[in-house]
Amino acid sequence: MAVVLVLRARGLGDLLTAVPALRALRRARPHDHIALAAPHRLKPIVDLITSVDEMVPTADPESLRWDGEPPALAVNLQGPGAEGIVELAKTNPARILTYRNPAFPDLDGPRWQPDMHDVDRWCYLLESAGISADRRNLGLVPPVAATNYRDCVVIHMGAGAEARRWPAERFAAVIRHLLVQDREVVLTGDEFERETALGIAARAGLPQHHVLAGQQNLIELSATVAEAELVVCGDTGVAHLATAFGTRTVLLFGPTSPDQSGPPPHLLGRHVVLWAGHTGDHDGDTPDPGLLEITVPEVIDAIDKQLRSRSWSGSGLNGRSARYRRVG
């Protein structure tokens, strides 16, 4: 049995943008053994994709360890840098499918386009090799969890970098508004964000048992997002989970453009994306200025419209064909 080794040693949101590409590989090579090199913590989500035969725990490209037979095909879904190609080459594959890199002039591949949407990017890579990919094939079957939070409003206050974290006091103001409306609210985040989440809850008057930050595993968090009436968060993996489960959202973008990592265009009817219209350092250690331009009243207005009407799709600004709502 031939082996296809795929490298995607990144976070939750990055994995979810690669789902259509992984499913395209499965359809194109139904009898091959598809191994995915990705962080071990993401295994519960990899299982939901149902297109991978084996997961190789890989926190970053340099930690890739492949002990199996040389792959017939190695697929680099890591990014434009050389590190992914270097590590895949060590597995002695018959072929490497990757974006072009000047450090490897003998490897053919398409040119990296920095402004391309992440979902399009990986589908396009496969298409360059004659493998058709359906960009709409993003959905996941919701997992089952012991605790039910159906029809809650999920406020996810965390993010992978400070640049993408909307201020805590603003989240507290949004939660207070929802509580006045008698909405059921839960506050999510990871274990490192629990103290911040507890502070937000105390400021907002949210009972402590509604603070789920640091108390859920990935399957429980996924089930909470899948069951929610609405998810409010920044540019995070949770936003991609909501997209995968068809849960409506209000998304606060900055410093990355939603053209690159927001909901794909065909799904924007269920999502309201607030964005100041300019980009910055995705991994910066202070909140992005554009993100800070998104005000509490603007977020509350978007939430209220989403909760009033399941069919509301937002209003376009500055010629963006109803894709995003510019703020500021």
C-alpha positions in Angstrom: 0.0 0.0 0.0 1.4 3.4 -1.0 1.9 6.0 1.6 0.9 9.7 1.4 2.6 11.8 4.1 1.0 15.3 4.7 2.8 17.9 6.8 0.5 20.4 8.6 2.3 21.0 12.0 0.3 24.1 12.9 -2.7 25.0 15.1 -6.4 24.2 15.1 -7.5 26.9 12.6 -4.7 26.0 10.2 -5.7 22.3 10.3 -9.3 23.2 9.6 -8.4 25.3 6.5 -6.7 22.2 5.1 -9.8 19.9 5.5 -10.9 20.2 1.8 -7.3 19.4 0.7 -7.1 16.4 2.9 -10.5 15.1 1.6 -9.4 15.7 -1.9 -6.3 13.5 -1.3 -8.6 10.8 0.1 -10.8 10.9 -3.0 -7.9 10.9 -5.4 -6.0 8.1 -3.6 -8.7 6.0 -2.0 -6.4 2.9 -1.5 -3.4 4.7 -0.2 -2.4 5.1 3.4 -2.7 8.8 4.3 -0.6 9.9 7.3 -0.9 13.4 8.7 2.0 15.0 10.6 0.3 17.5 13.0 0.3 18.3 16.7 -1.0 15.5 18.9 -3.5 17.7 20.7 -5.5 18.0 17.5 -6.2 14.3 17.1 -9.8 14.6 18.2 -10.4 17.0 15.3 -8.4 14.9 12.9 -10.7 12.0 13.7 -13.7 14.1 12.7 -12.3 14.8 9.3 -12.4 11.0 8.4 -9.8 11.3 5.7 -6.7 10.4 7.6 -5.5 6.8 8.3 -2.7 7.7 10.7 -1.6 10.7 12.7 2.1 11.3 13.2 2.4 13.6 16.3 4.5 16.6 15.1 4.6 19.8 17.0 6.6 21.6 14.4 8.4 20.6 11.1 11.7 19.9 12.9 10.1 17.3 15.2 8.8 15.2 12.3 9.8 11.6 12.8 8.7 9.1 10.1 9.7 5.5 10.6 7.5 4.0 7.9 8.4 3.2 4.3 9.3 6.1 2.0 6.2 7.9 1.0 5.0 7.7 -2.6 3.9 11.3 -2.2 4.8 13.9 0.5 2.6 16.9 0.6 3.8 20.2 2.2 0.9 22.1 3.7 3.2 23.9 6.1 3.8 27.2 4.4 6.2 29.1 2.1 9.4 28.4 4.1 12.0 25.8 3.4 11.7 23.9 6.7 8.7 21.8 5.6 10.5 20.7 2.4 13.7 19.9 4.3 11.9 17.6 6.8 9.8 15.9 4.2 12.8 15.3 2.0 14.4 13.4 4.9 11.6 10.7 4.5 12.9 9.9 1.0 9.6 10.4 -0.8 9.2 9.5 -4.5 7.6 12.9 -5.0 7.1 16.1 -3.0 4.1 18.3 -3.7 4.9 21.8 -2.5 4.8 25.5 -3.3 7.9 26.6 -5.1 10.8 27.6 -3.0 14.0 29.2 -4.4 16.1 27.0 -2.1 14.9 24.0 -4.0 15.1 24.8 -7.7 14.6 21.2 -8.7 11.2 21.0 -7.1 8.4 22.2 -9.3 5.3 23.7 -7.9 3.0 26.8 -8.1 4.2 30.2 -7.0 3.2 31.2 -3.4 0.5 33.9 -3.4 0.5 35.6 0.0 -3.0 37.2 -0.4 -4.7 33.9 -1.3 -7.4 32.6 1.2 -5.9 29.7 3.2 -8.6 27.2 2.0 -8.0 28.2 -1.6 -4.2 27.9 -1.1 -4.1 24.2 -0.3 -6.8 23.3 -2.8 -4.9 25.2 -5.5 -1.7 23.3 -4.6 -3.4 19.9 -5.2 -5.1 21.2 -8.4 -1.6 22.1 -9.7 -0.9 18.4 -9.5 -4.1 17.4 -11.2 -6.1 16.6 -8.0 -9.5 18.2 -8.0 -10.5 19.8 -4.7 -13.9 21.1 -3.4 -13.3 24.2 -1.4 -16.8 23.9 0.1 -16.0 20.6 1.7 -15.2 22.1 5.1 -17.9 20.7 7.3 -17.4 18.4 10.3 -20.0 16.2 12.0 -20.5 17.6 15.5 -19.0 15.5 18.3 -21.0 14.3 21.3 -20.2 15.6 24.7 -21.6 14.9 28.2 -22.6 18.4 28.9 -25.1 20.3 26.7 -24.8 24.0 26.1 -27.4 24.1 23.3 -28.4 27.6 22.2 -25.9 29.4 24.3 -24.0 32.4 23.1 -20.3 31.4 23.2 -17.9 34.2 23.9 -14.4 33.0 23.2 -12.0 35.6 24.6 -8.7 34.0 23.7 -6.3 34.0 20.8 -2.9 32.6 19.9 -1.2 35.9 20.1 -1.8 39.2 22.0 -2.2 41.0 18.6 -5.5 39.1 18.0 -7.0 39.5 21.6 -9.8 42.1 21.9 -9.6 43.8 25.3 -11.0 41.9 28.3 -13.1 44.9 29.5 -14.8 45.1 26.1 -15.8 41.4 26.2 -17.2 42.1 29.7 -19.3 44.9 28.3 -20.7 42.6 25.6 -21.5 39.9 28.1 -23.3 42.4 30.3 -25.5 43.4 27.4 -26.3 39.7 26.7 -27.2 39.0 30.3 -29.5 42.0 30.4 -31.3 40.4 27.4 -31.6 37.2 29.4 -29.3 35.3 27.1 -27.4 32.2 28.2 -23.7 32.9 27.9 -20.6 30.8 28.3 -17.1 32.0 28.3 -14.4 29.8 26.7 -10.6 29.9 26.4 -7.7 27.6 27.2 -6.1 26.9 30.6 -3.7 29.8 30.3 -6.6 32.2 29.8 -8.7 31.0 32.7 -7.7 33.8 35.1 -8.4 36.4 32.5 -11.8 34.8 31.8 -12.7 34.7 35.5 -11.9 38.4 35.7 -14.1 39.1 32.7 -16.9 37.1 34.3 -16.6 39.0 37.6 -16.7 42.3 35.8 -19.7 41.3 33.7 -21.7 39.6 36.4 -21.5 36.2 34.7 -21.7 33.2 37.2 -18.4 31.5 37.6 -19.8 28.1 36.5 -20.4 29.7 33.1 -16.7 30.2 32.7 -15.6 27.1 30.7 -12.1 28.4 29.9 -9.5 25.9 30.9 -12.2 23.4 31.9 -12.9 21.7 28.6 -11.0 19.3 26.3 -11.0 19.9 22.6 -14.0 17.6 22.0 -16.0 19.3 24.7 -15.1 22.7 23.3 -16.0 21.6 19.8 -19.4 20.3 21.0 -20.1 23.6 22.8 -19.3 25.5 19.6 -21.4 23.2 17.5 -24.5 23.5 19.8 -24.2 27.3 20.2 -26.7 29.7 18.8 -23.9 32.2 18.2 -20.1 32.4 18.7 -18.3 35.7 19.2 -14.6 35.6 18.9 -11.5 36.9 17.2 -9.4 35.3 14.4 -8.9 32.0 16.2 -9.3 28.2 15.8 -12.7 28.5 17.4 -13.8 30.7 14.5 -12.9 27.9 12.1 -14.7 25.4 14.3 -17.8 27.4 14.1 -17.5 27.6 10.3 -17.0 23.8 10.2 -20.1 23.2 12.3 -22.3 25.7 10.6 -22.6 27.8 13.7 -23.3 31.5 13.2 -20.7 34.0 14.3 -19.6 37.5 14.9 -15.9 37.6 14.2 -13.5 40.4 15.2 -10.6 40.5 12.7 -7.2 42.1 13.0 -4.4 42.3 12.2 -4.9 39.6 9.5 -7.3 40.3 6.7 -10.4 38.1 6.6 -9.7 37.7 2.9 -7.0 35.3 4.0 -8.4 33.5 7.0 -12.0 34.5 7.4 -15.0 32.4 6.5 -14.9 31.5 2.8 -17.2 33.6 0.6 -19.8 30.9 0.0 -20.4 30.7 3.8 -20.6 34.4 4.6 -24.3 34.4 4.9 -24.0 32.9 8.4 -21.1 35.0 9.6 -20.6 38.7 10.4 -17.0 39.8 10.1 -15.9 43.1 11.6 -12.6 44.5 10.3 -11.0 47.9 10.3 -9.6 47.3 6.8 -5.9 47.2 7.4 -3.4 44.6 8.4 -0.5 44.3 10.8 1.7 41.8 12.7 -0.3 38.6 13.1 1.9 37.4 16.0 2.5 40.8 17.7 2.7 41.1 21.5 0.3 44.0 21.8 -3.3 44.3 20.6 -3.4 45.3 16.9 -4.5 48.9 16.4 -7.0 47.8 13.8 -8.6 45.3 16.2 -8.9 48.1 18.8 -10.9 50.2 16.3 -13.7 47.7 16.7 -15.9 49.2 19.4 -18.3 47.6 21.9 -21.4 49.2 20.3 -20.4 47.8 16.9 -20.0 44.3 18.3 -23.3 44.5 20.2 -25.1 45.8 17.1 -23.8 42.8 15.0 -24.7 40.3 17.8 -28.2 41.7 18.1 -28.8 41.4 14.4 -27.5 37.9 14.3 -29.7 36.8 17.2 -32.8 38.5 15.7 -32.5 36.9 12.3 -30.8 33.7 11.3 -30.8 34.8 7.7 -29.1 38.2 8.2 -25.8 38.3 6.3 -24.3 41.6 7.2 -23.9 44.7 5.1 -21.2 45.5 2.7 -18.9 48.5 2.9 -16.5 50.1 0.5 -17.4 47.9 -2.4 -16.8 44.6 -0.7 -20.1 43.0 -2.0 -21.5 42.4 1.4 -18.5 40.3 2.5 -17.3 42.2 5.5 -18.5 45.1 7.7 -15.8 47.7 7.9 -15.6 49.5 11.3 -14.2 52.8 12.3 
